[in-house]
Amino acid sequence: MADRFPLYTDADIHGPVVEGLRQRGRDVRRAVDRFPERTSDLTHFEEAARLGRVLVSNDSDMLEAFEELARREEPFAAYPVIHVTPRG
């Protein structure tokens, strides 16, 4: 699936999740590559906004939720913030 929106993951997103997203063709930038540990969430939010990326902050299995969001015609039309909760 083509990448419909680039992602920015904070430090709570572990390597296997990032790798899984990348293997599915997602464009992912990691906060840990840009900022030191314990950088504030606000800094990450501002960086994601500056880069025009969706901020992802959670260490749960989110891959299917991202795929479902990517299938929507206009994934962010309803509101600029979408809370994605993993199933199960």
C-alpha positions in Angstrom: 0.0 0.0 0.0 1.4 3.4 -0.9 2.3 5.7 2.0 -0.6 8.1 2.4 0.8 10.0 5.4 4.3 10.1 6.8 4.8 9.0 10.5 6.9 10.3 13.3 7.3 7.8 16.2 8.2 8.9 19.7 10.5 6.8 22.0 7.6 4.6 23.1 7.4 2.9 19.7 9.8 0.0 19.8 12.0 -1.1 16.9 9.9 -4.1 15.8 6.9 -1.9 15.3 8.9 0.6 13.3 10.4 -2.2 11.2 6.9 -3.6 10.6 5.6 -0.3 9.5 8.6 0.2 7.1 8.2 -3.3 5.7 4.6 -2.3 4.8 5.9 0.7 2.9 5.3 3.4 5.6 7.6 6.5 5.7 8.7 6.5 9.4 11.0 8.9 11.2 12.0 8.1 14.8 12.3 10.6 17.6 15.2 8.6 19.0 17.2 9.5 15.9 16.6 13.2 16.5 16.4 13.9 20.3 17.9 12.5 23.5 16.0 10.2 25.9 13.3 11.8 28.1 12.6 14.6 25.6 9.2 16.1 26.3 6.1 14.9 24.4 5.4 18.5 23.4 8.8 18.7 21.7 7.9 15.5 19.7 4.5 16.9 18.9 6.0 20.1 17.6 8.6 18.3 15.6 6.0 16.0 14.0 3.9 19.1 13.1 6.9 21.0 11.7 7.7 18.0 9.5 4.1 17.4 8.4 4.0 14.0 9.9 1.5 12.0 12.1 2.8 11.6 15.6 2.6 8.0 16.8 3.0 7.5 20.6 2.3 4.0 21.9 4.1 0.8 22.3 1.2 -1.5 21.5 0.7 -3.4 18.3 -0.7 -0.7 16.0 0.1 -2.0 12.5 -3.4 -3.1 11.5 -4.9 0.2 12.9 -2.5 2.2 10.6 -3.5 0.1 7.6 -7.2 0.6 8.4 -6.6 4.4 8.7 -4.7 4.4 5.4 -7.6 2.8 3.6 -9.9 5.7 4.5 -10.7 8.2 1.7 -9.8 11.2 3.9 -8.3 9.8 7.1 -8.1 13.1 8.9 -11.2 14.9 7.6 -13.2 14.5 10.8 -10.7 16.0 13.2 -7.0 16.7 13.3 -6.4 14.3 16.2 -7.4 10.6 15.9 -6.9 8.3 18.9 -6.2 4.8 17.6 -6.8 2.0 20.0 -5.5 -1.5 19.3 -8.1 -4.3 19.1 -8.0 -7.2 21.5 
